Amino acid sequence: MTEPITIEAHESYVLGLKFTADSETLISCGMDNVVKLWSVGSWEHVRTLEGHTHSVHTMALSPDEKTLVTGSSDKTVKLWSFPQGKELQTLQDRKQVVSAVRISADGEWFAAASYGGRAMVWTIAGNPVVGVKANKNNLSSVDFSPDRTILATCGLGDDIYLWHLPSGESAGQLTGHKTAVMNIKFVENGRYLMSFGYEQTIKFWDTETWEVARVVRPIVPSSRGIAFSDDEQLAAVLLEGRVDIMSVKDWIQQGELAFTAKSVGSAAFSQDGRWLAVGAADRKIRIWSMPI
């Protein structure tokens, strides 16, 4: 197993990572309230985006890569010009921590999930579209169907909530996890909605019938999250002190990346398949060359 390249990246926990489509820039965000840009290959620091007053939990880049959306525990969403890093707008739906942001496939809308069970949809220009309230529980993840007609939300509690867009009317609930659903993502061009539950199972819901088409269990106990490669062939399962690389098709382990940091907070594959970046509580980003 090759040793990773290590970047002394943030002044606190690294919470989010994302590569640009050309795989030439790595974006990171963290508990030190900033977003940073890194040049892939040299791994040199390019730019810091400052403006949030508390941890930057989440970020999303528009398909045309002109707008970066960030969400923070300062209870705001910010829009930035990319890659220039100029702050364009600050938005706030409710005075709640913003836990997840996601941009629609056409780049027209974005959604922000918050604590308190609410998600808000805006246009990429910052105009409000609709707000939805699942319950009083904190939300952890949100995603649009590829055609932007359904919004899915999840968080604390057993259920995934579906919403018609742009009306915001309920499209139903999906029940099958326990305690919490940590992540959701439409995959295979919207054929399935993938969900990752606190009980350490992954479910693939058929979006025609909304029945469970496949269950992957168990993932390793106490996994903290999951990241998929751009082609959805590989998954990085985040664990204490290591990351397991799994093939999505048959869920067979392809590799194990062990390192000294115990709390792994984020991971991202580059879209060209060459790199896997992992962020942790020790303020560092580790980058492995793929395949590993």
ChimeraX attribute file (.defattr): number of C-alpha atoms within 10 A of each C-alpha:
attribute: neighborCount
match mode: 1-to-1
recipient: residues
	/A:1	11
	/A:2	10
	/A:3	13
	/A:4	17
	/A:5	13
	/A:6	15
	/A:7	16
	/A:8	10
	/A:9	22
	/A:10	24
	/A:11	15
	/A:12	17
	/A:13	23
	/A:14	30
	/A:15	25
	/A:16	23
	/A:17	25
	/A:18	22
	/A:19	23
	/A:20	18
	/A:21	16
	/A:22	9
	/A:23	18
	/A:24	16
	/A:25	21
	/A:26	23
	/A:27	24
	/A:28	28
	/A:29	31
	/A:30	29
	/A:31	21
	/A:32	19
	/A:33	21
	/A:34	22
	/A:35	26
	/A:36	19
	/A:37	23
	/A:38	20
	/A:39	15
	/A:40	18
	/A:41	12
	/A:42	8
	/A:43	16
	/A:44	13
	/A:45	15
	/A:46	13
	/A:47	15
	/A:48	16
	/A:49	17
	/A:50	14
	/A:51	14
	/A:52	21
	/A:53	14
	/A:54	18
	/A:55	24
	/A:56	29
	/A:57	23
	/A:58	25
	/A:59	27
	/A:60	23
	/A:61	24
	/A:62	21
	/A:63	16
	/A:64	10
	/A:65	14
	/A:66	14
	/A:67	24
	/A:68	23
	/A:69	24
	/A:70	27
	/A:71	31
	/A:72	28
	/A:73	22
	/A:74	18
	/A:75	22
	/A:76	23
	/A:77	26
	/A:78	20
	/A:79	23
	/A:80	19
	/A:81	15
	/A:82	16
	/A:83	17
	/A:84	12
	/A:85	19
	/A:86	15
	/A:87	16
	/A:88	13
	/A:89	13
	/A:90	16
	/A:91	15
	/A:92	15
	/A:93	19
	/A:94	15
	/A:95	13
	/A:96	19
	/A:97	22
	/A:98	31
	/A:99	25
	/A:100	26
	/A:101	27
	/A:102	25
	/A:103	26
	/A:104	21
	/A:105	16
	/A:106	13
	/A:107	18
	/A:108	14
	/A:109	21
	/A:110	27
	/A:111	28
	/A:112	30
	/A:113	31
	/A:114	31
	/A:115	23
	/A:116	20
	/A:117	20
	/A:118	23
	/A:119	28
	/A:120	20
	/A:121	25
	/A:122	19
	/A:123	16
	/A:124	19
	/A:125	13
	/A:126	17
	/A:127	11
	/A:128	15
	/A:129	16
	/A:130	16
	/A:131	18
	/A:132	21
	/A:133	19
	/A:134	21
	/A:135	15
	/A:136	12
	/A:137	17
	/A:138	22
	/A:139	30
	/A:140	22
	/A:141	26
	/A:142	29
	/A:143	27
	/A:144	26
	/A:145	21
	/A:146	17
	/A:147	11
	/A:148	18
	/A:149	13
	/A:150	19
	/A:151	24
	/A:152	23
	/A:153	30
	/A:154	32
	/A:155	30
	/A:156	22
	/A:157	20
	/A:158	18
	/A:159	21
	/A:160	24
	/A:161	21
	/A:162	23
	/A:163	21
	/A:164	16
	/A:165	18
	/A:166	14
	/A:167	13
	/A:168	19
	/A:169	14
	/A:170	16
	/A:171	14
	/A:172	14
	/A:173	17
	/A:174	17
	/A:175	13
	/A:176	14
	/A:177	20
	/A:178	15
	/A:179	13
	/A:180	21
	/A:181	27
	/A:182	22
	/A:183	24
	/A:184	25
	/A:185	21
	/A:186	20
	/A:187	17
	/A:188	12
	/A:189	10
	/A:190	16
	/A:191	15
	/A:192	22
	/A:193	23
	/A:194	21
	/A:195	22
	/A:196	22
	/A:197	26
	/A:198	22
	/A:199	18
	/A:200	21
	/A:201	19
	/A:202	22
	/A:203	22
	/A:204	22
	/A:205	21
	/A:206	16
	/A:207	15
	/A:208	9
	/A:209	8
	/A:210	14
	/A:211	14
	/A:212	17
	/A:213	13
	/A:214	13
	/A:215	13
	/A:216	14
	/A:217	12
	/A:218	10
	/A:219	16
	/A:220	13
	/A:221	12
	/A:222	12
	/A:223	18
	/A:224	18
	/A:225	20
	/A:226	22
	/A:227	19
	/A:228	20
	/A:229	18
	/A:230	15
	/A:231	12
	/A:232	13
	/A:233	13
	/A:234	21
	/A:235	24
	/A:236	28
	/A:237	22
	/A:238	26
	/A:239	21
	/A:240	18
	/A:241	14
	/A:242	20
	/A:243	23
	/A:244	19
	/A:245	22
	/A:246	19
	/A:247	16
	/A:248	16
	/A:249	10
	/A:250	9
	/A:251	15
	/A:252	11
	/A:253	14
	/A:254	14
	/A:255	15
	/A:256	15
	/A:257	19
	/A:258	16
	/A:259	14
	/A:260	10
	/A:261	15
	/A:262	14
	/A:263	18
	/A:264	26
	/A:265	21
	/A:266	27
	/A:267	28
	/A:268	25
	/A:269	27
	/A:270	22
	/A:271	18
	/A:272	16
	/A:273	15
	/A:274	13
	/A:275	21
	/A:276	22
	/A:277	22
	/A:278	28
	/A:279	30
	/A:280	26
	/A:281	20
	/A:282	18
	/A:283	19
	/A:284	19
	/A:285	24
	/A:286	18
	/A:287	21
	/A:288	19
	/A:289	15
	/A:290	13
	/A:291	12
	/A:292	15
